[in-house]
Amino acid sequence: MKNHALRRIGLLSVLLIVLTDVILALTMSVLTFNLATESCKAKAENFREAMSHPLPGLDIDDLDNNEITRSGFQEYMRSLFGFSNAKYMYLFRASREEDTITYILTVAADDEENRKISEERSMGTVVDIGERSFIDHALDGELTGPEIEINQFGEVLAYYFPLSETGSSQNVIVGIDFDITKNRQKTTRYVVLIVLIVNIVLITVLGLLLLILRKKVFIPIKKLAVEMNNLDPEQKHEPLKFHTYQEIEEITRSFDQMSEDIIGYIDNLRTMTEERSHAAAELNIARRIQIGMVPQRFTLSGDGYEISAFAEPAREVGGDFYDCFELNGKVWIVIADVSGKGIAAALFMAMIKNMLREKLRAGASLAAALNEVNDEICTVNPENMFVTVFAAMLNPSTGELRYANAGHTRPLMICGDKKSYLTPNPGIVLGLFEDAGIIEEHTMLDAGCSFLIYTDGVTEALNPQRELFGEQRLQAAAAGGRAEQTVASVTDAVRAYAAGCEQSDDITLVAVQFTPCEGNAAGYEHS
Amino acid sequence: MNITTEKNGNAAVIRLEGWLDAQSASAFNAALDALEPEITELELDLQKLEYISSAGLRVIVIADKKMQGGLTVTNASVEILDVFRMTGFDKKLNIK
């Protein structure tokens, strides 16, 4: 069951009322009973005083033997009742040794009752007593009581005292029964009335309190909850107007503030999301443009050579590129890696690629082309971007390979199962230092042999333990034979090594096989 | 990547620890920017540098240009020296 505060408070109020009633009734009953016993005891004292001075001629010692003395005592005792609430008065003998008492005489306030009782409890009637401590105290000379008796006729308080403390009447005890039934009834009426009044006051006060709480606290809280649930970030929030306690108003104000903030955040988020999707769309276009310039897979073959290339940027666009083209019976192969990743690298890459191709097509030597590109970009490079380039020219009819290196990774030479790294002059990266001083070198390729050029995204691919792929693994993985197989063997090995790890850098590789004996039809083949 | 800077008058030492790649390069760049203009001598202590990428090399060049020749690279491991050698940086940087 849900724990409703208002219900809980209501339940507690009812409990409080019931508890108040019980305590009130108990306290008043005890209090009135004490008052009744006090007043009865005072009357009993008066009776004792009166009985110690009986009328002249009434001799206590004659009580047992003289009928006249007994009736005299009866008359005298009845006269003492007056307007008191005493009901019976009786004289009896008791002793410490026996558990019985012997009546001498009994009188009642009521005439009819008096006739009846004086016969029932006449001289010599012996009665068993249960509780005898009162009698014993009376035998000691004290006024004792009240002994409370409750029967079908009502409630009675009994008091005992000795008739006289000397002589043969030493063991004659006077008993007086006071009827407090009427007292009790009156008290009960009072108690009921007072409890009723207190109940009405309590119920009114608590009811009012609950009504005020409901109106000023619980209804506003409920409305606030509904408002919170229904908060629509698309719509302007109307501030809530509750006229209630400061605490609730503070919560309301906080909620108003929060709603406004949330609406503001959502608005910002929407703008940001729009901007981001805009940027993503533009990035997508950029990626398509770059793939146009640097296809992910590319093959080029002709008389005496076969080239296969692969490029995979770490992000949408990257800074790696390769370029292969045939011109005047020679084949140019370029691979480059711009520092950094992403858009900045891609922009730089596009500039370098075009610059380099133009110079090479215009007939510049490899070294001259690289040095000139360096000089040009050094002047327009505020961000200190740089590029590493390995450029080569293969003569497919002789197998001569001329090359120039600008700080790029070493090419891997593959002749069947024999693999080794070519060690070109390292040169220096382009774009940072004005006098790059790139030089041109050359080597001869044997028939069927090939070389693999790649960017450091290959050797620096990471496995889940963050270990680099490295040159040794590359050397082991690279398969000889057709250029396409060489590329596939390396990309497969890198993919298996990374085992799903995020690609940390652009990966580009180009394999070139010298195939002098094969085919005589030159042609381009894109895929 | 862990970068600590120690200053002593117009000289400073920056210690690079771990991997200097595209992500940590910006932190390295920030450490450079935080250097006071009066610092003209900078030592890059690479004893605990495990890896350097091209983005990291670029920031070293920025540091070199900022110090106008006052940059010294020290304690580089064989692997890091290899990278410097392969990219030609060893010709331009003051490496000890």
Interface residues (C-beta under 8 A of the other chain):
Chain A: D337 V338 S339 G340 K341 N384 M385 F386 T388 A406 G407 H408 T409 R410 P426 G427 I428 V429 L432 F433 A436 D456 E460 L468 S504 D505
Chain B: D21 A22 Y51 S53 S54 A55 L57 R58 V61 I62 K65 R85 M86 T87 G88 F89 K91 K92
